[in-house]
Amino acid sequence: IFLSIGYSACHWCHVMAHESFEDERLAAILNKYFVSIKVDREERPDLDRIYMNAVQAITGRGGWPLSVFLTPDGHPFYGGTYFPPTARYGMPSFADVLLAIADAWRNRREELVAGSRQLVQVIEQQMTVGTGSAGEPSPETLEAALDSIARSFDPRYGGWGDAPKFPQPMTLEFLLRRHYATGDARAWEMVAHTLEQMARGGMYDQIGGGFHRYSVDERWLVPHFEKMLYDNAQLARVYLHAWQVSGDPLFRSVAEETLDYVVREMRDPGGGFYSTQDADSEGEEGRFYLWTLDEVRAALPPDEAERFIAAYGLTAEGNFEGRNILTLSGDRAARDTLRPARRRLFDVREARVHPARDEKVLTSWNGLMLAAFAEGSRVLGREDYRRVAEECGAFLLDALRTPDGRLYHTWQAGEAKVPGYLEDYTHLIEGLLELYQATFEPRWYVAAAELTATMQAHFAAPDSGFFDTSDDHETLVVRPREIQDNAVPSGNGMAATVLLRMAGLAQEPRYEETARAMLAAVQTLLSRYPLGFGQWLIAQDYALSHPAEIAIVGDRDAPDTRALLAVCAAGYQPHQVLAVGRDEAVPLLRGRSPLEGRAAAYVCRDQTCLPPVTEPEALARLCDSHPLDN
């Protein structure tokens, strides 16, 4: 079997498809010697994880397109990524690879089969890393992780690593939480510098909002131009939180522009969100986003054009293949004064050929975006974001949930398919919890609670944590179990996070016990490799923060209830869960009542509850009274 795994927005996937799969000579070789299978990694993340691990074990590297050779029963024995149609860049031609594999299968089949079995054993061992016990979750692990992150930080340009440079939203969120919990100035400085550099650079779409996938250089200048739903969901929340911490208007602006871009470009009429936009248009990478001096001067009045050219660093020779990627190179105040110019350039750009869009709706990624819009509505007071979030939540629960409460992974053009993975449950639970915290409508909590129970029933592993596939999923060469976070939080890392939050709202200690057991198994990994375990660090920070469980009992829209709610909703509050109303469907509210006809707030920490209060000032003192002791 020849297996090619890729995705719609992948530039080199398109290149290999055009160069090789559409070439009659290469197609004839494939058809003569192989059964060829093409897989969308976004639809089948289980297959992608298994065979990516295999290729990384074989070659020491991975990426897409992923090209894997399998025995008829699906065991991998050779693989790579992009193969050119003719030998170049020190790589053999795709034809040479195909013919060599065909010859080896004909003459050395037993050797290949034996090697494939050994490779599957290696993959199975990789899937069990981080599933034993490495010690109780401790503040020392968080401090070691922060120290490691600080050592690898790029003080000049922000972010981590050289080129290519990825935005690392989970790491940024962890740093925000450590700054909140401990006051450590290093954490905030890393966040603030990275977010400003990204917002100024070419990875951010200066005209239309939203982020491209990553930067091919260390300066955030030249992006890989595809736009992914999950990046924009996570980064919108990080910028939102940074604005809450600092009041910096740039951070609020970027968060809103990103969410507005998603509504404009990525929203399905039914309420869900599409997956990706391609890097290419008109056959050129990034063409839609690039500008020449003449194009800017034709669109703007002369004085404004020259001010724009100076502020955004345009030159006659360009900074990318003869054209210009826009970067805010001067005073950041120019961003506001040139807002009308950016709007006119946006209108001009709209007439261009747009990048292609992958219009499948993925439950997991939509869960992340649901969380972003729900939180955006609450923090910014944007009713339009609230409507977008509610429509998304309703769509996902209606179109991607079966009558017996199971999830599908993907939906497109009216058809839902592929049984849901762990990340579909965890990421949607996260989104529903944020939607409940934004609206306090019990149905969103109830849906999250039901999905939590289903996740535990069908995905739980015997030691700790969860498998990526359910107990009735199709049988694969191994049952995948991703521990490490990638561009999207791992299902296990997010499971620990949502179980800790659910423990408070559901008043279920066993949820916290499960999450702590999962964290105990990865302590060594968190301290040694923190950049690969950002979501786990977020979960551990929450677990050790003595999170507040706050029940405000009263009529949701009554002034006295709203006055108490305003205290809890003010500013960045990462270490609390909140229930509001009188509804018995939310366990945190059960058995609690208003006091003498007035809305009352009940605050509990560490299984200890304080006497209820009715005055906002008294509630503020309770919310601020916990020590910064970790």
FENCOR-V820868 format. One line per field, one symbol per residue. phi: phi as a letter, one per 30 degrees, with the letter a starting at -180 (. if undefined). burial: I if it has 16 or more other C-alpha atoms within 10 Angstrom, else O. Layout:
phi: ???
burial: ???
This chain:
phi: .ccccaaddddddddddddcdcdddddddeddcbccbcbddddbdddeddddedddddciabkbdccbcbdecjddbaaacdcddbdahicddddddeddddddddcbdddddddddddddddddddcdicccbjdebdddddddddddddcdcddciibiccdccdhdddddededddddbiddedddddddddddddddddcddccijcddacdbdcidccdddcceddddddedddddddddciddeddedddddddedddcbcdedkdbddbcddcahibdiedccbcedddddcbeeddddddeddcidbddicahibcddbdccddddeddceddddddedddeddddddbdcdcceddddddedddddedddcicddddddddddeddddddcbdecidccdbbahiccaiedceddddddeeddddddddchdeeddeddddddddeddccdcdcaibddcddcdedcdbcdadcddbdcededdddeddddddedddhbeddddddddddedcedddddbddcbdddddddeddcchedcccccldecdeddddddeddcdidbdcabbbbkbdddcedcdibbdchicebcccbbhibccedbccedddedddcddddcb
burial: IIIIIIIIIIIIIIOIOOIIIOOOOIOOOIOOIIOOOOIOIIIIIIIIIIIIIIIOIIOOOIOIIIIIIIIOOOIIIIIIIIIIIOOOOOOOIIIOOIOOIIOOIOOOOOOIIOIIIOIIOOIIOIIOOIIOIIOOIIOOIIOIIIIIIIOOIIOOIIIIOOOIIIIIIIIIIIIIIIIIIOOOOOIIIIIIIIIIIIIIIIIIIIIIIIIIIIIIOIIIIIIIIIIIIIIIIIIIIIIIIIIIIOOOOIIIIIIIIIIIIIIOOIIIOOIIIIIIIIIIIOOOIIIIIIIIIOOIIOIIOOOIIIOIIOIIIIOOOIIOOOIIIIIIOOOOOIIOOOOOIIOOIIOOIOOOOIIIIIIIIIIIIIIIIIIIIIIIIIIOOOOOIIOIIIIIIOOIIOIIIOOOOIIIIIIOOOOIOOIIIIIIIIIIIIIIIIIIIIIIIIOIIIIIIOIIOIIIOIIIOOOIIIIIIIOOOOOOIOIIIIIIIOIIIIIIIIIIIIIIIIIIIIIOOOIIOIIIIIIIIIIIIIIOOIIIIIIIIIIIIIIIIIIIIIIIIIIIOOOIIIOIIOIIOOOIIIIIIIIIIIIOOIIIIOOIIIOOOIIIIIIIIOOOOOOIIIOIOOIOOIIOOOOOOO
